[in-house]
Amino acid sequence: MRWWGRLGRRMHRAALLLAVFGAVIGGLAVAGLAWWLLWWGLGAKAETPNQVELTKIALSVSAGVGGAVALVVAYRRQRDLERGRFAELFGAAARQLGDEDPAVRLAGVYAMAGVADEFSAPVRRQQCIDVLCGYLRLPYEPDDGGNHLISRAETAQESGREVERVYRIRHNDREVRATIVRVIAEHLRPYGEASWSRCDFDFTGAVLENADFEATEFRGRWTTFARARFVGDRSIDFNRARFTGSHVTFRDATFAAPIVTFANAEFRTARTTFDGTTFDSPWTSFERATFTGANTGFIGARFLGARTTWRAAEFQAERTSFERATLGGEPVSFERAVFSGHRVAFTAAQLYATAVTFEEAELGAAQRLRRRLTREIDFSGAEFHGAVSFARSTIAGRTADFREGDFFGEISFVATRFTAAETYFDRPKAWVGVCFDWDDDPTRKPASVQPSPWPPVPEAAPAPST
C-alpha cells in the first residue's frame, strides 16, 4: 500500500500547487484590472516611469501575489489540520462505542455528540449522527437490555442431535441506547445548544424503548423509522413533534408500549408514510395532529389497541389514504376530525372496533373553504361492523362513494349533512342496522344520495354450485 500513500501525497501536493498557481493568476488579474480602471475609467495618463517607480510597482505586485499565496497555503494547512483533528476525535469516539464495557460506551455516546457539535459542517455532523443511529440499528433484544451477562447459550435440535449456540451480548446495553435517544432528542429541541434538526435520521429496523421525542423537530430531507420496533413499559412520546422535511416514514413499524402519543404532532412534509404500521398499545393518540403536503398514507395500517383517538386531527394533505387499514380493538375516534384534501380514501378499510365514531367530523371541504373542492371521499368496499357513527358529520366534495360496502351492526348517519354533489350507497354486500333521517319517509332523502329507490338492496348471494 506504500504506492497508494505516495500517490495520495503527490495528489495533495499537486492540488496545493494548483491552488497557489490559481492565486498567482488571480492576483495578476486583479492588478491588471486595477490598472485598466485607473487608465480608462479614471483618466489616468501614462508617463514613462523611472527606476524607483518601477521598483515600487514590482514590489507592490510581488507583495500582493505573495500575500495571496500565503493565504492559500494557510487556508489549506488549517483545513488539513481540521480534517486530521476530526478523524482523530471521530475514530476515538467510534472505538469507545464499540467497547465491551458499558461505561466506556456511554462515554463514547457523549464523545460522538461532542464531535458533532464541534464540527458543524453538514457532512461531518451527519457522519457522527449516522454512527449513533447505526448503533440503535444493531441487533438488540429488550429482554437482554439489563443483562449483566456477556453471552447466552441456547440448545437446539438439529438433524436428531443437540447443537449448542452461544450468542454474545452487549451487556447492560439498555442504558447506552436510552442515552443515545436522549442525546439525539435534546439536539432536536429548540433550546438545544447545537441543533441537529436539519440532518437526516435513519432508524430503520431500530429497537426503541420508551423513546421520548416530545417537542422535537425533524427538518432533514429524510427521517426514517421504517420497520422500527417501539417497545417499553412506559410510553412512546412524539407529543408536539414537528416533521418539516421532505419525507418521513414509519412504514411497517410496530408500537407495543402502554402509551403511544402523536398528540399535537405536525407532519408538514411532502410525504408522510405509516403504511403497514401496527399499533398494538392500550392507548394510541393522534389527537389534534396535523398532516399536510402531497401524501399522507396509513395504507394497510392496523390499530389493534384498546383505544385509538384522532379527535380534532386535521388531514390537509392532497391525498390521505387509510386504504385496507384495520380499525380494531376498543373505541376508535375521528370525532371532529377534518379531512380537506383532494382525495380521502378508506377503500376496503375494516372498521371492526367495538365503536368507531366520525361524529361531527368534516369529510371533504366545501368550495367556500378551499380553492379546490375535495374531489372524492372513498369508502367503497369498506366493512362497517359493530357500532359506527357518522352522526352530525359533514360529507362534502364532488363525490362520496360508499358503494359495495358491508354494513352490519349499528351504523348511524343520523343528522349527517350530505353536501357532496353525488353520494353513492349502491350494491352493498350487507345492509343491516343502518339508520338515516329519512328511514320513515324516503321522500326526504336528498336527490344527491343514491340509489333511488331507497333503501339500497344488497347484492344477491351467489347460488350454490351443484
Secondary structure, 3 states (H helix, E strand, C coil): CHHHHHHHHHHHHHHHHHHHHHHHHHHHHHHHHHHHHHHHHCCCCCCCCCHHHHHHHHHHHHHHHHHHHHHHHHHHHHHHHHHHHHHHHHHHHHHHHCCCCHHHHHHHHHHHHHHHHHCCCHHHHHHHHHHHHHHHCCCCCHHHCCCCCCEEEEEEEECCEEEEEEEECCCCHHHHHHHHHHHHHHCCCCCCCCCCCCCCEECCCCEEECCECCCCEECCCEEECCCCEEECCCEEECCCCEECCCEEECCCCEECCCEEECCCCEECCCEEECCCCEECCCEEECCCCEECCCEEECCCCEECCCEEECCCCEECCCEEECCCCEECCCCEECCCCEECCCEEECCCCEECCCEEECCCCEECCCCCCCCCCCCEEECCCCEEEEEEECCCCEECCCEEECCCCEEEEEEECCCCEECCCEEECCCCCEEEEEECCCCCCHHHCCCCEECCCCCCCCCCCCCCCC
